Amino acid sequence: MPDTQRIGALWTKTPRVFDTDTPEEKAEKQSRKFLSGVIEIDEKKYSIVVFKNTYKEEGSNQPDYVIKNSVQRSQAEDDEVPF
């Protein structure tokens, strides 16, 4: 029997670290975890990323996390206009 409550799945990720990053940048990137995955709404799949809201002020009504559409790298490269 299919799980009718499930609309997707998320995985914990860390930003990519590059050889050119300073040790401080590497440590900072490795401490910033985010979620990445796919959700399905009305039979349409959406790739999303979820970030902690680092701008949230204590006691405010701001969200704890922010959800954004995820643009795949190959899609982003295809959408670029060459000059």
C-alpha positions in Angstrom: 0.0 0.0 0.0 1.5 3.4 -1.0 2.2 6.0 1.7 -0.3 8.7 1.0 1.1 11.0 3.7 4.6 11.2 2.1 5.1 14.0 -0.3 8.9 13.8 -0.6 12.3 13.4 1.1 15.2 15.5 2.3 18.9 14.8 2.8 21.4 16.7 5.0 24.2 18.3 3.0 27.2 20.6 3.5 28.4 23.3 1.1 31.2 22.4 -1.3 34.7 23.1 -0.1 37.3 24.2 -2.6 41.1 23.9 -2.5 41.2 27.7 -2.9 39.2 28.3 0.3 41.0 29.5 3.3 41.0 27.3 6.5 38.5 29.8 8.0 36.2 29.6 4.9 36.4 25.8 5.0 35.5 25.6 8.7 32.6 28.1 8.2 31.2 26.1 5.2 31.4 22.8 6.9 29.4 24.2 9.9 26.5 25.4 7.6 24.4 22.3 6.9 21.3 22.5 4.7 18.6 20.1 3.4 18.2 19.1 -0.2 15.5 16.9 -1.8 12.4 16.5 -3.8 8.7 17.1 -3.0 5.7 16.1 -5.1 2.6 18.3 -5.2 -0.3 17.5 -7.5 1.8 14.9 -9.3 4.5 17.5 -10.1 8.0 17.1 -8.6 10.0 20.1 -7.2 13.7 20.1 -6.3 14.1 22.1 -3.2 16.7 23.3 -0.7 16.1 24.3 2.9 18.3 26.7 4.8 18.3 27.8 8.4 17.2 31.4 8.6 20.3 33.1 9.9 18.6 36.5 10.0 15.9 35.4 12.5 15.8 37.7 15.5 15.0 36.1 18.9 11.3 36.5 19.8 10.3 37.5 16.3 7.7 35.8 14.2 10.2 35.0 11.4 10.5 31.5 10.1 13.2 29.2 11.4 13.9 27.8 8.0 13.6 29.0 4.4 12.6 26.8 1.5 13.8 27.6 -2.1 13.5 26.0 -5.5 16.7 24.2 -6.4 18.2 25.0 -9.8 20.3 22.0 -11.0 23.8 23.0 -12.1 23.2 21.7 -15.7 20.0 23.7 -15.9 21.7 26.9 -14.7 24.5 26.5 -17.2 22.0 25.9 -20.0 20.0 29.0 -19.1 23.0 31.3 -19.2 23.3 33.6 -22.2 26.7 33.6 -23.8 28.2 37.0 -24.7 
